[in-house]
Amino acid sequence: MPPHDGYTWASGGVQDLGTYQVQGLLDTKLDDWHLFLIVRNAPVLSVNLDTPFRSPQDVAAFMNEKPGELTVGTSGIPSTAYSAMQAFQAHVGGDFRAVAYDGDAPTMVAVVSGEVMATTQSGPGQAAMIAGGRVRPLAVLGDSPLTIEGAETIPAVTDFYPEFKAPGVTILVGVFLPSDVPQAVVDRLGEIWENEIANSAALKAYAAKNGSIFSPIWGEEAMALGRAAVAETAWRMFDSGAAAVSPDTVGIPRP
C-alpha cells in the first residue's frame, strides 16, 4: 500500500467507489476519501429519427397509452441506462420493454436502424450519434443540460418534470485522495481545482466533444453530490439483488 502522502491518487466513478462494501468487494467507503470531481456522465433519452416522439412527454404518453410497446435499448439488465429508464418510468407511469445489447456501440446501432425505438445510454455513449444527427435526443435524465459539440443543447428532464430525481444514474467521475492525506495537500489540490481545472479550455472542449457535463467541484459540495448518488445506487443494487450486503449495515441510509 503506497503512503498517503498525496502523491498517489485513485480515479474513476464515485458510485463504484461508494458501493464496494455492499458488493462485498473492498472494505472502503466514501468517507475514506476526498473527492475531486471533473465531469458527470448522464443518461440521455434519445429516440430513432422515424419515431413520432419530439419530447419526453410524448414518450411518457406512449408508455401509458401502449404499455410495454416502447422498446428501449440499453447495454445490459441491470445497467445504469436501464436504471435510468426505470427511474423515468417510475416518475411518468406506463411501461416499456428493455432490450439488452453488449455495450454502447451495438445499442446505438439498434436505435439508429430502428431495431429499438429509444435508448437511455450515457452522453459519452451517444455523443457521436447525437453530433452526427443519427438519433433525436429529447432530454438528459438529470438536472443539468448537456451540450455536445456539433449539436443543440439537450435540456434536462427537470425542465419538463421538475420533481424528477435520480442522482445515482448520473455517473460522477473524478480523482480521489485518501481522507488522511496532509491537509496542505487537500487545500492545494482544491486551489488547483478552482483556479486551473475549472477554467481549463482543453477539459471543457474534451467534455463537450465526448458527451460529458463539465462539473469540476471538490470538498463538501462534491461529497454531498457523491453521498446522494451512492445512496440511490447502493439501495438500487441491494433491492435488485445485485448486492448482498444491506447498505444500512455499512452506514448508507435509504434515501
Contacts in CASP RR format, 6 or more apart in sequence:
PFRMAT RR
TARGET T0000
AUTHOR 0000-0000-0000
METHOD contacts of the structure
MODEL  1
MPPHDGYTWASGGVQDLGTYQVQGLLDTKLDDWHLFLIVRNAPVLSVNLD
TPFRSPQDVAAFMNEKPGELTVGTSGIPSTAYSAMQAFQAHVGGDFRAVA
YDGDAPTMVAVVSGEVMATTQSGPGQAAMIAGGRVRPLAVLGDSPLTIEG
AETIPAVTDFYPEFKAPGVTILVGVFLPSDVPQAVVDRLGEIWENEIANS
AALKAYAAKNGSIFSPIWGEEAMALGRAAVAETAWRMFDSGAAAVSPDTV
GIPRP
2 8 0 8 1.000
4 178 0 8 1.000
4 180 0 8 1.000
4 181 0 8 1.000
5 181 0 8 1.000
5 182 0 8 1.000
5 185 0 8 1.000
6 177 0 8 1.000
6 178 0 8 1.000
6 181 0 8 1.000
6 182 0 8 1.000
6 185 0 8 1.000
9 175 0 8 1.000
9 176 0 8 1.000
9 177 0 8 1.000
10 17 0 8 1.000
10 33 0 8 1.000
10 175 0 8 1.000
10 176 0 8 1.000
10 177 0 8 1.000
11 173 0 8 1.000
11 174 0 8 1.000
11 175 0 8 1.000
11 176 0 8 1.000
12 173 0 8 1.000
12 174 0 8 1.000
12 175 0 8 1.000
12 176 0 8 1.000
13 171 0 8 1.000
13 172 0 8 1.000
13 173 0 8 1.000
13 174 0 8 1.000
14 30 0 8 1.000
14 35 0 8 1.000
14 37 0 8 1.000
14 171 0 8 1.000
14 172 0 8 1.000
14 173 0 8 1.000
14 174 0 8 1.000
14 225 0 8 1.000
14 226 0 8 1.000
14 229 0 8 1.000
14 230 0 8 1.000
15 168 0 8 1.000
15 171 0 8 1.000
15 172 0 8 1.000
15 229 0 8 1.000
15 230 0 8 1.000
15 233 0 8 1.000
17 28 0 8 1.000
17 30 0 8 1.000
17 33 0 8 1.000
17 176 0 8 1.000
17 230 0 8 1.000
18 28 0 8 1.000
18 29 0 8 1.000
18 30 0 8 1.000
18 230 0 8 1.000
18 233 0 8 1.000
18 234 0 8 1.000
19 230 0 8 1.000
19 233 0 8 1.000
19 234 0 8 1.000
19 237 0 8 1.000
19 243 0 8 1.000
20 26 0 8 1.000
20 27 0 8 1.000
20 28 0 8 1.000
21 27 0 8 1.000
21 28 0 8 1.000
21 29 0 8 1.000
21 245 0 8 1.000
21 250 0 8 1.000
22 234 0 8 1.000
22 237 0 8 1.000
22 238 0 8 1.000
22 243 0 8 1.000
22 244 0 8 1.000
22 245 0 8 1.000
22 246 0 8 1.000
22 247 0 8 1.000
22 250 0 8 1.000
22 252 0 8 1.000
23 237 0 8 1.000
23 242 0 8 1.000
23 243 0 8 1.000
23 244 0 8 1.000
23 245 0 8 1.000
24 243 0 8 1.000
24 244 0 8 1.000
24 245 0 8 1.000
29 250 0 8 1.000
29 251 0 8 1.000
30 223 0 8 1.000
30 226 0 8 1.000
30 227 0 8 1.000
30 230 0 8 1.000
31 179 0 8 1.000
32 178 0 8 1.000
32 179 0 8 1.000
33 176 0 8 1.000
33 177 0 8 1.000
33 178 0 8 1.000
33 179 0 8 1.000
34 176 0 8 1.000
34 177 0 8 1.000
34 178 0 8 1.000
34 179 0 8 1.000
34 181 0 8 1.000
34 186 0 8 1.000
34 189 0 8 1.000
34 218 0 8 1.000
34 219 0 8 1.000
35 172 0 8 1.000
35 174 0 8 1.000
35 176 0 8 1.000
35 218 0 8 1.000
35 219 0 8 1.000
35 222 0 8 1.000
35 223 0 8 1.000
35 226 0 8 1.000
36 174 0 8 1.000
36 175 0 8 1.000
36 176 0 8 1.000
36 177 0 8 1.000
36 189 0 8 1.000
36 190 0 8 1.000
36 193 0 8 1.000
36 216 0 8 1.000
36 218 0 8 1.000
36 219 0 8 1.000
36 222 0 8 1.000
37 172 0 8 1.000
37 173 0 8 1.000
37 174 0 8 1.000
37 215 0 8 1.000
37 216 0 8 1.000
37 217 0 8 1.000
37 218 0 8 1.000
37 222 0 8 1.000
37 225 0 8 1.000
38 173 0 8 1.000
38 174 0 8 1.000
38 175 0 8 1.000
38 197 0 8 1.000
38 203 0 8 1.000
38 214 0 8 1.000
38 215 0 8 1.000
38 216 0 8 1.000
39 173 0 8 1.000
39 174 0 8 1.000
39 207 0 8 1.000
39 212 0 8 1.000
39 213 0 8 1.000
39 214 0 8 1.000
39 215 0 8 1.000
40 144 0 8 1.000
40 170 0 8 1.000
40 171 0 8 1.000
40 172 0 8 1.000
40 173 0 8 1.000
40 212 0 8 1.000
40 213 0 8 1.000
40 215 0 8 1.000
41 122 0 8 1.000
41 123 0 8 1.000
41 124 0 8 1.000
41 170 0 8 1.000
41 171 0 8 1.000
41 173 0 8 1.000
41 211 0 8 1.000
41 212 0 8 1.000
41 213 0 8 1.000
42 122 0 8 1.000
42 123 0 8 1.000
42 140 0 8 1.000
42 141 0 8 1.000
42 142 0 8 1.000
42 144 0 8 1.000
42 146 0 8 1.000
42 169 0 8 1.000
42 170 0 8 1.000
42 171 0 8 1.000
42 213 0 8 1.000
43 80 0 8 1.000
43 81 0 8 1.000
43 84 0 8 1.000
43 85 0 8 1.000
43 120 0 8 1.000
43 121 0 8 1.000
43 122 0 8 1.000
43 123 0 8 1.000
43 140 0 8 1.000
43 141 0 8 1.000
43 142 0 8 1.000
43 169 0 8 1.000
43 170 0 8 1.000
44 120 0 8 1.000
44 121 0 8 1.000
44 122 0 8 1.000
44 123 0 8 1.000
44 126 0 8 1.000
44 130 0 8 1.000
44 137 0 8 1.000
44 139 0 8 1.000
44 140 0 8 1.000
44 141 0 8 1.000
44 146 0 8 1.000
44 154 0 8 1.000
45 56 0 8 1.000
45 59 0 8 1.000
45 85 0 8 1.000
45 88 0 8 1.000
45 118 0 8 1.000
45 119 0 8 1.000
45 120 0 8 1.000
45 137 0 8 1.000
45 138 0 8 1.000
45 139 0 8 1.000
45 140 0 8 1.000
45 141 0 8 1.000
45 157 0 8 1.000
46 111 0 8 1.000
46 118 0 8 1.000
46 119 0 8 1.000
46 120 0 8 1.000
46 121 0 8 1.000
46 126 0 8 1.000
46 129 0 8 1.000
46 130 0 8 1.000
46 135 0 8 1.000
46 136 0 8 1.000
46 137 0 8 1.000
46 138 0 8 1.000
47 53 0 8 1.000
47 59 0 8 1.000
47 111 0 8 1.000
47 117 0 8 1.000
47 118 0 8 1.000
47 119 0 8 1.000
47 135 0 8 1.000
47 136 0 8 1.000
47 138 0 8 1.000
48 111 0 8 1.000
48 112 0 8 1.000
48 114 0 8 1.000
48 116 0 8 1.000
48 117 0 8 1.000
48 118 0 8 1.000
48 135 0 8 1.000
48 136 0 8 1.000
49 112 0 8 1.000
49 133 0 8 1.000
49 134 0 8 1.000
49 135 0 8 1.000
49 136 0 8 1.000
50 114 0 8 1.000
51 117 0 8 1.000
51 118 0 8 1.000
51 136 0 8 1.000
52 58 0 8 1.000
53 59 0 8 1.000
53 62 0 8 1.000
53 117 0 8 1.000
53 118 0 8 1.000
53 136 0 8 1.000
53 138 0 8 1.000
54 136 0 8 1.000
54 138 0 8 1.000
55 138 0 8 1.000
55 139 0 8 1.000
55 160 0 8 1.000
56 88 0 8 1.000
56 92 0 8 1.000
56 138 0 8 1.000
56 139 0 8 1.000
56 157 0 8 1.000
56 160 0 8 1.000
56 161 0 8 1.000
57 160 0 8 1.000
58 138 0 8 1.000
59 70 0 8 1.000
59 88 0 8 1.000
59 92 0 8 1.000
59 118 0 8 1.000
59 138 0 8 1.000
60 88 0 8 1.000
60 92 0 8 1.000
60 93 0 8 1.000
60 94 0 8 1.000
62 69 0 8 1.000
62 70 0 8 1.000
63 70 0 8 1.000
63 89 0 8 1.000
63 92 0 8 1.000
63 93 0 8 1.000
63 94 0 8 1.000
63 95 0 8 1.000
63 96 0 8 1.000
64 92 0 8 1.000
64 93 0 8 1.000
64 94 0 8 1.000
67 94 0 8 1.000
67 95 0 8 1.000
68 94 0 8 1.000
68 95 0 8 1.000
68 96 0 8 1.000
68 97 0 8 1.000
69 97 0 8 1.000
70 95 0 8 1.000
70 96 0 8 1.000
70 97 0 8 1.000
70 117 0 8 1.000
70 118 0 8 1.000
71 96 0 8 1.000
71 97 0 8 1.000
71 99 0 8 1.000
71 115 0 8 1.000
71 116 0 8 1.000
71 117 0 8 1.000
71 118 0 8 1.000
72 85 0 8 1.000
72 96 0 8 1.000
72 97 0 8 1.000
72 98 0 8 1.000
72 99 0 8 1.000
72 116 0 8 1.000
72 117 0 8 1.000
72 118 0 8 1.000
72 119 0 8 1.000
72 120 0 8 1.000
73 81 0 8 1.000
73 98 0 8 1.000
73 99 0 8 1.000
73 100 0 8 1.000
73 101 0 8 1.000
73 107 0 8 1.000
73 110 0 8 1.000
73 111 0 8 1.000
73 116 0 8 1.000
73 118 0 8 1.000
73 119 0 8 1.000
73 120 0 8 1.000
73 121 0 8 1.000
74 81 0 8 1.000
74 82 0 8 1.000
74 85 0 8 1.000
74 98 0 8 1.000
74 99 0 8 1.000
74 100 0 8 1.000
74 101 0 8 1.000
74 107 0 8 1.000
74 119 0 8 1.000
74 120 0 8 1.000
74 121 0 8 1.000
75 81 0 8 1.000
75 100 0 8 1.000
75 101 0 8 1.000
75 102 0 8 1.000
75 103 0 8 1.000
75 104 0 8 1.000
75 106 0 8 1.000
75 107 0 8 1.000
75 121 0 8 1.000
76 82 0 8 1.000
76 100 0 8 1.000
76 101 0 8 1.000
76 103 0 8 1.000
77 98 0 8 1.000
77 100 0 8 1.000
78 237 0 8 1.000
78 240 0 8 1.000
78 242 0 8 1.000
79 100 0 8 1.000
80 122 0 8 1.000
80 168 0 8 1.000
80 169 0 8 1.000
80 171 0 8 1.000
81 107 0 8 1.000
81 119 0 8 1.000
81 120 0 8 1.000
81 121 0 8 1.000
81 122 0 8 1.000
81 169 0 8 1.000
82 98 0 8 1.000
82 100 0 8 1.000
82 120 0 8 1.000
83 166 0 8 1.000
83 168 0 8 1.000
83 169 0 8 1.000
83 236 0 8 1.000
84 120 0 8 1.000
84 141 0 8 1.000
84 166 0 8 1.000
84 169 0 8 1.000
85 96 0 8 1.000
85 98 0 8 1.000
85 120 0 8 1.000
87 141 0 8 1.000
87 164 0 8 1.000
87 166 0 8 1.000
87 169 0 8 1.000
88 120 0 8 1.000
88 141 0 8 1.000
88 157 0 8 1.000
88 164 0 8 1.000
88 166 0 8 1.000
89 95 0 8 1.000
89 96 0 8 1.000
91 161 0 8 1.000
91 163 0 8 1.000
91 164 0 8 1.000
92 161 0 8 1.000
96 118 0 8 1.000
99 110 0 8 1.000
99 115 0 8 1.000
99 116 0 8 1.000
101 107 0 8 1.000
101 110 0 8 1.000
104 121 0 8 1.000
104 122 0 8 1.000
104 124 0 8 1.000
104 125 0 8 1.000
104 126 0 8 1.000
107 119 0 8 1.000
107 121 0 8 1.000
108 119 0 8 1.000
108 121 0 8 1.000
108 125 0 8 1.000
108 126 0 8 1.000
108 128 0 8 1.000
108 129 0 8 1.000
108 134 0 8 1.000
108 135 0 8 1.000
109 115 0 8 1.000
110 116 0 8 1.000
110 119 0 8 1.000
111 117 0 8 1.000
111 118 0 8 1.000
111 119 0 8 1.000
111 129 0 8 1.000
111 135 0 8 1.000
112 129 0 8 1.000
112 134 0 8 1.000
112 135 0 8 1.000
119 126 0 8 1.000
119 135 0 8 1.000
120 141 0 8 1.000
122 171 0 8 1.000
122 211 0 8 1.000
123 130 0 8 1.000
123 146 0 8 1.000
123 148 0 8 1.000
123 211 0 8 1.000
123 212 0 8 1.000
124 210 0 8 1.000
124 211 0 8 1.000
124 212 0 8 1.000
125 211 0 8 1.000
126 135 0 8 1.000
126 137 0 8 1.000
126 211 0 8 1.000
127 148 0 8 1.000
127 209 0 8 1.000
127 210 0 8 1.000
127 211 0 8 1.000
129 135 0 8 1.000
130 137 0 8 1.000
130 148 0 8 1.000
130 151 0 8 1.000
130 154 0 8 1.000
130 211 0 8 1.000
131 148 0 8 1.000
131 149 0 8 1.000
131 150 0 8 1.000
131 151 0 8 1.000
132 150 0 8 1.000
132 151 0 8 1.000
133 151 0 8 1.000
137 151 0 8 1.000
137 154 0 8 1.000
138 154 0 8 1.000
139 154 0 8 1.000
139 155 0 8 1.000
139 156 0 8 1.000
139 157 0 8 1.000
139 159 0 8 1.000
139 160 0 8 1.000
140 146 0 8 1.000
140 154 0 8 1.000
140 155 0 8 1.000
140 156 0 8 1.000
140 157 0 8 1.000
140 213 0 8 1.000
141 157 0 8 1.000
141 164 0 8 1.000
141 166 0 8 1.000
141 169 0 8 1.000
141 170 0 8 1.000
142 156 0 8 1.000
142 157 0 8 1.000
142 158 0 8 1.000
142 164 0 8 1.000
142 166 0 8 1.000
142 169 0 8 1.000
142 170 0 8 1.000
143 156 0 8 1.000
143 158 0 8 1.000
143 164 0 8 1.000
143 165 0 8 1.000
144 156 0 8 1.000
144 213 0 8 1.000
144 215 0 8 1.000
145 153 0 8 1.000
145 154 0 8 1.000
145 155 0 8 1.000
145 156 0 8 1.000
145 159 0 8 1.000
146 153 0 8 1.000
146 154 0 8 1.000
146 211 0 8 1.000
146 213 0 8 1.000
147 153 0 8 1.000
147 154 0 8 1.000
147 208 0 8 1.000
148 154 0 8 1.000
148 208 0 8 1.000
148 209 0 8 1.000
148 211 0 8 1.000
149 205 0 8 1.000
149 208 0 8 1.000
149 209 0 8 1.000
157 164 0 8 1.000
158 164 0 8 1.000
166 232 0 8 1.000
167 225 0 8 1.000
167 226 0 8 1.000
167 228 0 8 1.000
167 229 0 8 1.000
167 232 0 8 1.000
168 228 0 8 1.000
168 229 0 8 1.000
168 230 0 8 1.000
168 232 0 8 1.000
168 233 0 8 1.000
168 236 0 8 1.000
169 232 0 8 1.000
170 213 0 8 1.000
170 229 0 8 1.000
172 222 0 8 1.000
172 225 0 8 1.000
172 226 0 8 1.000
172 229 0 8 1.000
173 212 0 8 1.000
177 185 0 8 1.000
177 186 0 8 1.000
177 189 0 8 1.000
189 218 0 8 1.000
190 218 0 8 1.000
190 219 0 8 1.000
193 216 0 8 1.000
193 217 0 8 1.000
193 218 0 8 1.000
194 218 0 8 1.000
197 203 0 8 1.000
197 216 0 8 1.000
198 216 0 8 1.000
203 214 0 8 1.000
203 216 0 8 1.000
204 214 0 8 1.000
206 212 0 8 1.000
207 213 0 8 1.000
207 214 0 8 1.000
208 214 0 8 1.000
217 225 0 8 1.000
228 255 0 8 1.000
230 252 0 8 1.000
231 247 0 8 1.000
231 252 0 8 1.000
231 253 0 8 1.000
231 254 0 8 1.000
231 255 0 8 1.000
232 255 0 8 1.000
234 243 0 8 1.000
234 247 0 8 1.000
234 252 0 8 1.000
235 247 0 8 1.000
235 252 0 8 1.000
235 254 0 8 1.000
235 255 0 8 1.000
237 243 0 8 1.000
238 245 0 8 1.000
238 246 0 8 1.000
238 247 0 8 1.000
247 253 0 8 1.000
247 254 0 8 1.000
248 254 0 8 1.000
END
